[in-house]
Amino acid sequence: MKDVLARYIPEHATDAVFELIKLYGVHLKIVNERVTRHGDYRRDDSGYHRITVNASLNKYRFLMTLVHEIAHLAAFEKYGRNIKPHGDEWKLTFQKLMVPFIRPEIFPNQLLPLLARHFRNPKASSDTDATLSLALKQFDEATDKTYIFELPYGSTFKIYNGKIFKKGAQRIKRFECLEVSTGRTYLFNPNAEVELLP
């Protein structure tokens, strides 16, 4: 298992992550990409703790996602199963588990201040922290996708499920975009990856 982990996370994090997996009795499954989530945790009917993480994530996002999911398990074990999935107990647990990894041997220097800021009050998804999300994406493999914030006003784009939108105005942090087929307006994070249409 440690050899498999080493292919997906930074080298200097491998031993500590492997110890967390053993400590919490995690059954880790690395899966093909799911567009709607980076990973998830569940306890199955037989009591096994199952965590899945997308294989396509870069090693820094993979590490954060895996620790995020282990934090769900640890928080449920410590505080009971009636807590909110991303409530205060989970945030405190995620911070505690993640802080030992926020160091230059594991993450590039340019990410460290962004991670320190993010983990003051971690969100349900690092994608909602646009600055951190964009910084993490620079370590992804190159794709033909573009970010919403890069598109000119009024341009047409397609998202992962094939739906087509027209970019509108920015409202505080997000962009209003009109779904072409229905005329409904949706809000997009500036770091959403889309395909620009001609």
N, C-alpha and C positions, 0 to 999 in steps of 0.2 A: 504493500500500500504506500509506503514512504517513497518508493521509486516512482510510482504513478504520480503522487502529489508533486514531486520535484519537477515534473514536466509542466505543471500548471501554475505554480506559485514561485515567488522569488526564493532563491537558494537558501538564504539565511533565515527564512521563515519556516522551512520544512519541518525541522525537529519540533518546534513549539506547536505547530498546527497538528502534527501527528499525535503529540501528547494530548491535545484537546480532544481529538477524535477518539482516542483510547479512553480518556477520562469520562467522556459522556456516552460512550458506547454507540457512536454514530456509524450507521451504514451509509457510506457516501457513494453516490452514483453520479458519474459525469455524463451528461446527456447532450444530444444535438441541440442546436440553438432553438430557444422559444422566444419569439419576438416580444411577448408581453411581460416576461420576467427573466431575471438573471439566475434565480435559484428558488428553492423552497424547502420547508421543513414540515414533516408530519410524523406523528406517531401512529403506526398502523395497528390493526386490531390485535395483533399478537404482542404488542408492546415495544416493537423495534423502533428506534429513532432513525428515520430515513431523511437524508438530505440529498437534494439534487442540485447540481450547478451546471450551467451551460459550458460546454467545452470551448466555445468560440471566444470566451472572454480573455482579454489580455491578463497577464499574471497578476497585476496590481488589483484589477477589478475582481478577478477570481478570488484572491485572498480576502478582500473586503466582503464579497458575497458569502463566502464560506463561513467567515467569522460572524457575519450578520445572522445566518441561519443557525449556527451553533448558539448564538445569543438567545434566540427564541427558545431553544431546548433548555438552556441553563436558567432562563428567567421563569419558564413554566415550572421547572423542578424546584426552584427556590421560593417562588411566590404563589404557586398554584396555577391551575389552568383557567381560572376566571379573570385573569388580567387581560388588558387590551393587548393585541398582538404587537403594536408599536407604541405602547404607552410608556409611562415613566419607568416602570420596572425593566422593560426591555431596553430602553435607552441607557439606563444606568449599567445594565449588564453588558451591552454592546460596547460602551465606553471602556469598561473595565477589561474586557477581553481584547479590545483593539489597541489600547494605548501601548502595550509592550512592542507592538509591531511598527509603530510610527517612529522610525529611526532611519538614518541614512544608509545603513547596511541593507535595508529592505526596500525602501521607497526612494526614488530620485529626489534630489534636493528641492527641485521646483514644486514637487507635490506636498512636501512636508508642511509648509504653512497653511495650505488649503485643507489638508487633512486635520491639522490641529484646530482650525476654525470649525470645520464640519462636525468634529466630534465633541464640541462643546454642547451641541444639541442635535444629535444625529436624527436624520429623517428616515421615513419608511423606505426610501430609495435614494441612493446617491444621485440618481438622474434628476431629482428635483432641485439639487444644488447645481445650478447651471455652470458656475465657474469650475467647480471640481469635476463635473461630468465632462466638460470640454477638455480640461487638462488631462483627464484619464484617457480620453479618446485619441490623444496624440500617440498613444502606445498601441492602438488597434492596428490590425492589418489594413492596408489601403482598400477602399471600396469606391464604387461609382456614385455613392450617396453624397448629398449636400446637406448642410444644416439650414433650417428655416431662416435663421437670422441673416444668412448670406444671400437669400433670394431677394430680388427686387420686388417692391410693392406691386401687386396685381399679377405676379407670375403664377403659373399653374404648375402643380406638382402632384406626385402620386406617393401614397404611403404603402407600407408593407402588405396591406390586405387588398391593394388594388384601387382603393377609393381615391378619387381625384378632387383636389381642393384648389381654391384661388386664395393667394395670400392677401390679407388685409392689414389693417393698422395694428400697431403695438399698443396693448393695454397694460400699463405698468411693466410687468415682466414678460407676459405671454403675448402671442400674436393671434388676432382674430382671423380665422380662415373659413371661407365659405365652401361647403361641400357642393360641388357642381351639380350632382344628380338630384339632390334633395332641397338645396337652397338653405339648409341649416348651417348655423355658425358654430364653430368649435374653437376652443382655445388650445394653442400648441406652445410647448416650451421652446425657447429659442434654440436649444441644442437637439431638437428632434431631427433625426436623419430622414431625408426624403429624396425622391428622385425628381429632378427638374424636368418638366415636359417642354417640348418645343412650342 
